[in-house]
Amino acid sequence: MIIGNHNFSNTAILAPMAGVADTAFRLICRKYGAAATVSELISAEGLVRANDRTQHLLDFTQAERPYAIQLFGADAAHMAEAAKMAMQRQPDWIDLNFGCPVKKVTKRGAGSAVMKDLPLMQDIIHQVVEAVDLPVTVKIRSGWDNSSINADEAAKIIEGEGAAAVTIHARTRQQAFKGKADLNIISLVKQAVSIPVIGNGDIFCGKDAMNMINQTDCDAVMVGRGSYGRPWIFNQINHYISTGTELADPPAVLRIDTCLEHYRLALETLPTARAVNEMRKHIGWYVRGLRGASHLRQTVFHLTDPQEVCHTLMAFRNEIHKDEEKA
């Protein structure tokens, strides 16, 4: 797959996920083989109004490249202005989100709500492509609901306005993250356009990624929830595509080591209090299924000092290591 000057050797891209895919997580996923990363969802209105928190979301490091900044909004002029501001940070491309199903986004007419107004989508893409000297990609859903599946029609507009690629999450906004992704929709989009198509939805292992590629002929896949507490899923996908065999999850001790590395990166890239808060959910995901995980989550939830959290994780790691040696 090629986007702009980037010819991707790996197949799986980390999805843009608000409150999850921050710099620390993006760095961990790149280390474990993610082909590219995308910013958290960034409000064009927030950028135009110079909101401090929104400005912070533009921050990234060179190690995250290839890297895209993703914008959402429902005002074409403001989206173009925000894209110019994002371009100043020199990402590798700009991504436009017309797929987010979250109510606080769609009630503003943005995210997947734009799937109900394809002329607006066309206007936004047109103005953004005209405004920036970077490739522009677009993320969509199957449609607003089951009675308005229009992803293939939207994809034709996306290609026609000069976008470099399209990502399709094969669920409607009405489904959110429930039910199963409909791979037939990805196939329809792939057949409708000649630009690269990235498939998204229900990828939790290497076999899932390979099945999506085989069934839809998509050019790459995007991994969201499958990466929660499992950044190594990208290595697993790369391994499966190369060999046809599944790569096992790392041993429990290495899972905790990765969690600790992730924690240190969060402390380096976020204000301390925010890093502590944000990492609580990540810790829960990393230890899911391990003996004593429930008690650890309850303990960590009440800790506010990052060193205490790290010491608690190390103690948990050491207990697991003892159990593994006995086994």
C-alpha positions as CSV (number, residue, x, y, z in Angstrom):
1,M,0.0,0.0,0.0
2,I,1.2,3.5,-0.9
3,I,0.1,6.8,0.7
4,G,2.0,9.8,-0.5
5,N,5.7,8.9,-0.3
6,H,5.2,5.9,2.0
7,N,5.2,2.4,0.7
8,F,4.1,0.2,3.6
9,S,5.9,-3.1,4.2
10,N,3.6,-4.0,7.1
11,T,-0.1,-4.5,6.8
12,A,-1.8,-3.3,10.1
13,I,-2.3,0.3,11.1
14,L,-3.2,1.4,14.7
15,A,-6.6,3.0,14.7
16,P,-7.2,6.5,16.0
17,M,-8.9,6.1,19.3
18,A,-9.8,9.0,21.6
19,G,-8.5,8.4,25.1
20,V,-6.5,5.4,24.1
21,A,-4.1,6.0,21.2
22,D,-2.0,8.7,22.7
23,T,1.7,9.1,22.1
24,A,2.8,6.5,24.6
25,F,0.5,3.8,23.1
26,R,1.4,4.8,19.6
27,L,5.1,4.4,20.4
28,I,4.5,0.9,22.0
29,C,2.4,-0.2,18.9
30,R,5.1,1.0,16.5
31,K,7.7,-1.0,18.5
32,Y,5.5,-4.1,18.0
33,G,5.1,-3.7,14.3
34,A,2.3,-1.3,13.6
35,A,2.7,-0.1,10.0
36,A,1.6,3.5,10.9
37,T,-0.2,5.4,13.7
38,V,-2.9,8.0,13.7
39,S,-3.6,10.8,16.3
40,E,-6.5,10.7,18.6
41,L,-9.6,12.2,17.2
42,I,-9.0,16.0,17.0
43,S,-11.8,18.6,16.8
44,A,-11.4,21.1,14.0
45,E,-13.5,23.6,16.0
46,G,-11.1,23.1,19.0
47,L,-8.1,23.9,16.8
48,V,-9.7,26.9,15.2
49,R,-10.6,28.3,18.6
50,A,-7.1,27.6,20.0
51,N,-8.3,25.2,22.7
52,D,-5.2,24.2,24.8
53,R,-6.2,20.6,25.2
54,T,-7.0,20.2,21.5
55,Q,-3.6,21.8,20.6
56,H,-1.9,19.2,22.8
57,L,-3.4,16.4,20.8
58,L,-1.3,17.5,17.8
59,D,1.9,16.6,19.6
60,F,3.8,13.5,18.3
61,T,7.3,12.2,18.1
62,Q,9.4,11.2,15.1
63,A,9.4,7.5,16.3
64,E,5.6,7.4,15.6
65,R,6.1,7.9,11.9
66,P,4.5,7.1,9.5
67,Y,1.9,9.2,11.3
68,A,-1.3,11.0,10.4
69,I,-3.3,13.7,12.2
70,Q,-7.0,12.9,12.2
71,L,-9.6,15.7,12.3
72,F,-13.4,15.7,12.7
73,G,-15.9,18.5,12.1
74,A,-19.0,19.5,10.1
75,D,-17.9,22.9,8.8
76,A,-15.9,22.6,5.6
77,A,-14.1,26.0,6.0
78,H,-13.1,25.2,9.6
79,M,-11.9,21.7,8.6
80,A,-9.7,23.3,5.9
81,E,-8.3,25.8,8.4
82,A,-7.7,23.1,11.0
83,A,-5.9,21.0,8.3
84,K,-3.6,23.9,7.6
85,M,-2.8,24.2,11.3
86,A,-2.2,20.4,11.5
87,M,0.1,20.5,8.4
88,Q,2.4,22.9,10.3
89,R,3.3,20.0,12.6
90,Q,4.5,18.1,9.5
91,P,2.6,14.8,9.8
92,D,2.8,12.4,6.9
93,W,-0.8,12.9,6.0
94,I,-4.1,14.3,7.2
95,D,-7.0,11.9,7.9
96,L,-10.6,13.1,8.0
97,N,-13.0,11.2,10.3
98,F,-16.5,10.5,9.0
99,G,-16.9,7.4,11.1
100,C,-17.0,8.2,14.8
101,P,-20.3,6.9,16.2
102,V,-20.0,8.7,19.6
103,K,-23.1,10.8,20.4
104,K,-21.2,13.9,21.5
105,V,-19.5,14.0,18.0
106,T,-22.5,13.0,15.9
107,K,-24.9,15.5,17.6
108,R,-22.7,18.2,16.1
109,G,-23.3,16.8,12.7
110,A,-19.7,15.4,12.6
111,G,-18.1,12.0,12.6
112,S,-20.5,9.3,11.1
113,A,-23.3,11.9,11.0
114,V,-21.6,13.1,7.8
115,M,-22.5,9.8,6.2
116,K,-26.1,11.2,6.1
117,D,-24.9,14.3,4.1
118,L,-22.6,13.2,1.3
119,P,-22.6,16.7,-0.4
120,L,-21.2,18.0,2.9
121,M,-18.6,15.2,2.9
122,Q,-17.7,16.2,-0.7
123,D,-17.3,19.9,0.3
124,I,-15.1,19.1,3.3
125,I,-12.8,16.8,1.4
126,H,-12.6,19.3,-1.5
127,Q,-11.7,22.2,0.7
128,V,-9.2,20.2,2.8
129,V,-7.4,18.7,-0.3
130,E,-7.1,22.2,-1.7
131,A,-5.8,23.7,1.6
132,V,-2.9,21.3,2.3
133,D,0.2,20.0,0.5
134,L,-0.1,16.6,2.2
135,P,-2.0,13.4,1.2
136,V,-5.5,13.4,2.6
137,T,-7.2,10.1,3.7
138,V,-10.7,9.5,4.9
139,K,-12.3,7.2,7.4
140,I,-16.0,6.2,7.0
141,R,-18.5,3.7,8.2
142,S,-20.9,1.5,6.2
143,G,-23.6,4.1,6.6
144,W,-25.7,5.7,9.3
145,D,-28.0,2.7,9.7
146,N,-29.0,-0.5,8.0
147,S,-31.5,1.4,5.8
148,S,-28.8,3.8,4.5
149,I,-25.7,1.8,3.6
150,N,-23.8,4.1,1.3
151,A,-20.1,3.4,1.9
152,D,-19.4,2.6,-1.8
153,E,-21.1,5.8,-2.9
154,A,-19.1,7.8,-0.3
155,A,-15.9,6.1,-1.4
156,K,-16.4,7.2,-5.0
157,I,-16.8,10.8,-3.8
158,I,-13.7,10.4,-1.6
159,E,-11.6,9.3,-4.6
160,G,-13.2,11.9,-6.9
161,E,-12.1,14.7,-4.6
162,G,-8.5,13.5,-4.6
163,A,-8.1,11.6,-1.4
164,A,-5.2,9.2,-1.2
165,A,-6.9,6.3,0.6
166,V,-10.1,5.4,2.4
167,T,-10.6,3.4,5.6
168,I,-14.0,1.6,6.0
169,H,-15.2,0.4,9.4
170,A,-17.7,-2.2,8.2
171,R,-20.4,-1.3,10.7
172,T,-23.1,1.4,10.7
173,R,-23.3,4.2,13.2
174,Q,-26.4,2.5,14.6
175,Q,-24.4,-0.6,15.4
176,A,-21.5,1.4,17.0
177,F,-19.2,-1.6,18.0
178,K,-21.9,-4.2,18.4
179,G,-22.7,-7.1,16.1
180,K,-20.2,-8.2,13.4
181,A,-18.4,-6.2,10.9
182,D,-19.8,-6.9,7.4
183,L,-16.9,-7.7,5.2
184,N,-19.1,-7.5,2.1
185,I,-19.2,-3.8,2.6
186,I,-15.4,-3.5,2.4
187,S,-15.5,-5.6,-0.8
188,L,-18.0,-3.2,-2.3
189,V,-15.8,-0.2,-1.4
190,K,-12.7,-1.9,-2.8
191,Q,-14.6,-2.6,-6.1
192,A,-15.9,1.0,-6.3
193,V,-12.5,2.8,-6.2
194,S,-8.9,2.4,-7.3
195,I,-7.3,4.2,-4.3
196,P,-6.0,2.0,-1.4
197,V,-8.8,0.6,0.9
198,I,-8.1,-0.1,4.5
199,G,-10.4,-2.5,6.3
200,N,-11.5,-2.0,9.9
201,G,-13.5,-4.0,12.3
202,D,-13.2,-7.2,14.4
203,I,-9.5,-7.8,14.0
204,F,-8.3,-9.6,17.2
205,C,-5.6,-11.9,15.8
206,G,-3.5,-12.6,12.7
207,K,-6.0,-14.9,11.2
208,D,-8.7,-12.2,11.4
209,A,-6.5,-9.8,9.5
210,M,-5.7,-12.4,6.8
211,N,-9.4,-13.4,6.5
212,M,-10.4,-9.8,5.9
213,I,-7.7,-9.3,3.3
214,N,-8.6,-12.6,1.5
215,Q,-12.3,-11.9,1.6
216,T,-12.3,-8.2,0.6
217,D,-9.0,-7.7,-1.3
218,C,-8.4,-4.6,0.9
219,D,-4.9,-3.2,0.8
220,A,-4.3,-3.0,4.6
221,V,-6.2,-3.4,7.9
222,M,-6.7,-1.1,10.8
223,V,-6.7,-2.4,14.4
224,G,-8.6,-0.8,17.2
225,R,-10.0,-2.7,20.2
226,G,-7.9,-5.7,19.3
227,S,-4.8,-3.7,20.5
228,Y,-6.2,-3.0,24.0
229,G,-3.5,-4.3,26.3
230,R,-2.1,-6.3,23.4
231,P,0.2,-4.0,21.3
232,W,2.0,-7.2,20.1
233,I,-1.0,-8.0,17.9
234,F,0.7,-6.1,15.1
235,N,3.7,-8.5,15.2
236,Q,1.2,-11.4,15.3
237,I,-0.6,-10.0,12.2
238,N,2.7,-9.5,10.4
239,H,3.8,-13.0,11.4
240,Y,0.6,-14.7,10.3
241,I,0.6,-12.9,6.9
242,S,4.2,-14.0,6.4
243,T,3.9,-17.6,7.6
244,G,0.2,-18.6,7.9
245,T,0.7,-19.5,11.6
246,E,-0.4,-17.7,14.8
247,L,2.2,-16.2,17.1
248,A,1.4,-16.8,20.7
249,D,0.9,-13.9,23.2
250,P,4.0,-13.1,25.2
251,P,4.5,-14.8,28.6
252,A,2.7,-13.0,31.5
253,V,6.0,-11.5,32.8
254,L,6.7,-9.9,29.4
255,R,3.2,-8.5,29.3
256,I,3.8,-6.7,32.6
257,D,7.2,-5.5,31.4
258,T,5.5,-4.0,28.3
259,C,2.9,-2.4,30.6
260,L,5.6,-0.8,32.7
261,E,7.4,0.5,29.6
262,H,4.1,1.9,28.4
263,Y,3.6,3.5,31.8
264,R,7.0,5.2,31.7
265,L,6.3,6.6,28.3
266,A,3.0,8.0,29.5
267,L,4.8,9.8,32.3
268,E,7.2,11.2,29.9
269,T,4.6,12.5,27.4
270,L,1.7,13.5,29.7
271,P,1.2,15.6,32.8
272,T,1.7,13.2,35.8
273,A,-1.9,13.2,37.1
274,R,-3.3,12.6,33.6
275,A,-0.8,9.9,32.9
276,V,-1.8,8.1,36.1
277,N,-5.5,8.4,35.3
278,E,-5.1,7.3,31.6
279,M,-3.0,4.3,32.4
280,R,-5.5,2.8,34.8
281,K,-7.6,1.3,31.9
282,H,-4.4,0.2,30.0
283,I,-3.2,-1.7,33.1
284,G,-6.6,-3.4,33.3
285,W,-6.3,-4.5,29.7
286,Y,-2.7,-5.7,30.1
287,V,-3.4,-7.9,33.1
288,R,-6.8,-9.2,31.9
289,G,-7.0,-13.0,32.5
290,L,-4.0,-13.2,34.8
291,R,-4.4,-14.5,38.4
292,G,-4.9,-11.7,40.8
293,A,-5.8,-9.2,38.1
294,S,-9.0,-8.1,39.7
295,H,-7.3,-7.2,43.0
296,L,-4.5,-5.4,41.1
297,R,-7.0,-3.3,39.2
298,Q,-8.8,-2.3,42.4
299,T,-5.5,-1.4,44.1
300,V,-4.2,0.7,41.1
301,F,-7.5,2.5,40.7
302,H,-7.0,4.1,44.2
303,L,-3.3,5.0,43.7
304,T,-2.3,8.5,42.6
305,D,1.4,8.4,43.0
306,P,3.0,7.0,39.8
307,Q,5.9,5.4,41.7
308,E,3.5,3.5,43.9
309,V,1.7,2.3,40.8
310,C,5.0,1.1,39.3
311,H,6.0,-0.6,42.6
312,T,2.6,-2.3,42.7
313,L,3.1,-3.5,39.1
314,M,6.6,-4.8,39.8
315,A,5.3,-6.7,42.9
316,F,2.6,-8.3,40.7
317,R,5.2,-9.1,38.1
318,N,7.5,-10.8,40.6
319,E,4.6,-12.9,42.0
320,I,3.8,-14.1,38.4
321,H,7.5,-14.8,37.8
322,K,7.6,-17.0,41.0
323,D,4.5,-18.9,39.8
324,E,6.0,-19.4,36.4
325,E,9.3,-20.8,37.9
326,K,7.3,-23.2,40.1
327,A,5.3,-24.4,37.0
